[in-house]
């Protein structure tokens, strides 16, 4: 029993550590840099490295959540240990973990509705996320690295994070708009970066893609924000899960 409690503590602490903290660490690491032209070439490399740290941490969180559920649900444990698992990087894979969390919560609390995991409205949640990101990045080296991209982000993020783009039912958490955008600007870019495809695919994106208004979302600030939004949703649901399991000890 003692070993089980310690195990839950270790995983829960990691799962409930916000991805925003990774972004904060990245910002703090840049404080020693000046705004001279000599640091500009570091921008893409630095922003990309931070993006990969955030996607990697989120994928590990998905695995830890599944492992925690397998620890408590013996029927799921059999399926988990005998199944084939991906990297938990695509939207469909994250959606499976989301649905699993909802199912496990409803096994104990049948009346549970996903939206009830949040203290206030989804609009309030997204507003806080936007505020935290903008407050963190304001007047930092990050904006110097990509001033145009940040301006686009600041102008469009509130519209993108409108409540109508968030579903939060038993099966999925994003509406079609955010699902498609996640696959296009996060999942595809994650694969290009992680597998070093950018080093020899010099012709991407092509001119047609560059001319598409949707391409303006292909910047790191939107990627960070969407990853942090997903993280907040999963942390809230995981808190509810360990609450109903009676094992919330950190």
C-alpha positions in Angstrom: 0.0 0.0 0.0 2.8 2.4 0.8 4.5 1.7 -2.5 1.3 2.4 -4.4 0.8 5.8 -2.7 4.4 6.8 -3.4 4.0 5.8 -7.0 0.8 7.9 -7.4 2.6 10.8 -5.9 5.5 10.7 -8.4 3.2 10.4 -11.5 0.6 12.9 -10.2 3.2 15.5 -9.5 4.5 15.3 -13.1 1.0 15.2 -14.7 -0.2 18.2 -12.7 2.9 20.3 -13.4 1.7 22.8 -16.0 3.4 23.0 -19.4 3.4 26.7 -18.9 6.3 26.1 -16.5 8.4 24.8 -19.4 7.6 28.0 -21.4 8.6 30.0 -18.3 11.9 28.2 -18.0 12.6 28.9 -21.7 11.9 32.6 -21.2 14.1 32.7 -18.1 16.9 31.1 -20.0 16.9 33.9 -22.6 17.3 36.7 -20.1 21.0 36.9 -20.6 20.7 37.5 -24.3 20.7 41.0 -25.8 18.7 42.3 -28.7 21.6 42.5 -31.1 21.4 41.1 -34.6 23.9 38.5 -33.7 21.4 36.5 -31.6 18.6 36.6 -34.3 19.8 33.3 -36.0 19.2 31.5 -32.7 15.5 32.3 -32.8 14.2 29.4 -34.9 16.5 26.9 -33.2 15.5 28.1 -29.7 11.8 28.3 -30.4 11.8 24.9 -32.0 13.7 23.2 -29.2 11.2 24.6 -26.6 8.3 23.4 -28.8 9.8 19.8 -28.8 10.2 19.9 -25.0 6.6 20.8 -24.6 5.3 18.2 -27.1 7.5 15.6 -25.5 6.3 16.4 -22.0 2.7 16.3 -23.1 3.2 12.9 -24.7 4.8 11.6 -21.5 1.8 12.9 -19.5 -0.6 10.9 -21.7 1.4 7.7 -21.1 1.5 8.4 -17.3 -2.2 8.9 -17.2 -2.8 5.6 -19.0 -0.4 3.9 -16.7 -2.2 5.3 -13.6 -5.5 4.1 -15.0 -4.1 0.7 -15.7 -2.9 0.5 -12.1 -6.4 0.9 -10.8 -8.6 -0.7 -13.5 -7.5 -4.3 -14.0 -9.7 -4.8 -17.1 -8.1 -1.8 -18.8 -4.7 -3.0 -17.6 -5.1 -6.2 -19.7 -6.0 -4.2 -22.8 -3.2 -1.7 -22.1 -0.5 -4.3 -21.7 -1.6 -6.3 -24.7 -2.3 -3.4 -27.0 -0.2 -1.4 -29.4 0.4 2.2 -28.3 1.6 5.1 -30.4 3.5 8.2 -29.3 0.3 10.0 -28.1 1.3 12.9 -30.3 -1.7 13.0 -32.7 -5.1 14.4 -31.8 -6.8 11.0 -32.2 -4.4 9.5 -29.7 -4.9 12.3 -27.2 -8.6 12.0 -27.7 -8.5 8.3 -26.8 -6.8 9.2 -23.5 -9.4 11.9 -22.9 -12.3 9.5 -23.5 -10.7 7.0 -21.2 -10.4 9.5 -18.4 -14.1 10.4 -18.8 -15.1 6.8 -18.8 -13.1 6.0 -15.7 -14.6 9.0 -13.8 -18.1 8.0 -14.9 -17.6 4.5 -13.7 -17.6 5.9 -10.2 -19.6 9.1 -10.6 -22.2 8.3 -13.2 -23.6 11.9 -13.3 -20.3 13.4 -14.2 -20.2 15.9 -17.1 -16.7 17.0 -18.5 -17.6 20.6 -18.2 -18.1 20.2 -14.5 -14.4 19.6 -14.0 -13.8 23.3 -14.5 -14.5 25.8 -11.7 -15.9 28.3 -14.2 -16.7 28.6 -17.8 -14.4 27.5 -20.7 -14.3 31.1 -21.8 -12.8 32.0 -18.4 -10.2 29.2 -18.7 -9.1 30.3 -22.1 -8.9 33.9 -21.0 -6.6 33.0 -18.2 -4.4 30.9 -20.5 -4.1 33.8 -23.0 -3.4 36.3 -20.2 -0.7 34.0 -18.6 1.1 33.5 -22.0 1.0 37.1 -23.0 2.1 38.3 -19.6 5.0 35.8 -19.6 6.2 36.7 -23.1 5.7 40.5 -22.9 9.0 42.3 -23.7 11.0 39.2 -23.8 13.6 37.8 -26.3 10.9 35.5 -27.6 9.0 38.4 -29.2 12.3 39.8 -30.7 12.9 36.4 -32.3 9.5 36.5 -34.1 7.8 39.9 -33.8 5.4 39.5 -36.7 4.3 36.0 -35.6 3.7 37.3 -32.1 1.6 40.2 -33.4 -0.5 37.8 -35.4 -0.9 35.6 -32.3 -1.9 38.5 -30.1 -4.6 39.6 -32.6 -6.1 36.2 -33.4 -5.7 34.0 -30.3 -8.9 35.1 -28.5 -11.0 34.4 -31.6 -9.4 31.0 -32.0 -10.0 30.1 -28.4 -13.7 30.9 -28.4 -16.0 28.5 -26.6 -17.6 27.3 -29.8 -14.2 25.7 -30.9 -14.1 23.6 -27.7 -16.5 20.6 -27.5 -15.7 18.9 -24.1 -18.2 16.0 -24.4 -17.5 12.4 -23.5 -15.6 11.7 -26.7 -13.6 14.7 -27.7 -12.5 18.1 -26.3 -11.8 20.2 -29.5 -14.2 21.2 -32.2 -13.4 20.6 -35.8 -11.6 23.9 -36.2 -9.1 23.2 -33.4 -8.7 19.6 -34.3 -7.7 20.4 -37.9 -5.4 23.2 -36.7 -3.7 20.9 -34.2 -3.0 18.3 -36.8 -1.6 20.9 -39.2 0.5 23.2 -37.1 1.5 20.9 -34.2 1.4 17.3 -35.1 2.9 17.7 -38.6 5.5 20.2 -37.4 6.4 18.0 -34.4 7.1 15.1 -36.8 9.2 17.3 -39.1 11.3 18.6 -36.1 11.6 15.3 -34.2 12.7 13.4 -37.3 14.9 16.2 -38.6 12.9 16.4 -41.9 13.4 20.1 -42.1 17.1 19.6 -42.8 16.5 18.3 -46.3 12.9 19.3 -47.1 13.9 22.8 -48.0 10.9 23.4 -50.3 8.3 23.3 -47.6 6.0 25.1 -47.3 5.4 25.8 -50.9 4.1 29.1 -52.3 0.4 28.0 -52.3 0.6 27.2 -48.6 2.3 30.4 -47.8 -0.5 32.4 -49.6 -3.2 30.6 -47.6 -4.6 32.8 -44.7 -4.5 29.7 -42.5 -0.7 29.6 -42.7 -0.6 32.6 -40.4 -1.4 30.2 -37.6 1.8 28.2 -38.3 3.9 29.9 -35.7 5.3 28.8 -32.4 3.1 31.1 -30.2 -0.1 29.4 -31.4 1.6 26.0 -31.0 2.5 26.8 -27.4 -0.9 28.2 -26.6 -2.8 25.1 -28.0 -0.5 22.7 -26.2 -1.0 24.6 -22.9 -4.8 24.6 -23.5 -4.8 20.8 -23.9 -2.6 20.5 -20.8 -5.1 22.5 -18.7 -8.0 20.4 -19.8 -6.2 17.1 -19.0 -4.9 18.4 -15.6 -8.5 19.4 -14.6 -9.8 16.0 -15.6 -6.9 14.1 -13.9 -7.6 16.0 -10.7 -11.2 14.9 -10.9 -10.1 11.3 -11.6 -7.8 11.0 -8.6 -10.4 12.8 -6.5 -13.1 10.2 -7.3 -10.5 7.4 -6.8 -9.8 8.7 -3.3 -6.1 8.8 -4.0 -5.2 12.4 -4.4 -2.0 12.7 -2.4 0.9 14.7 -3.7 
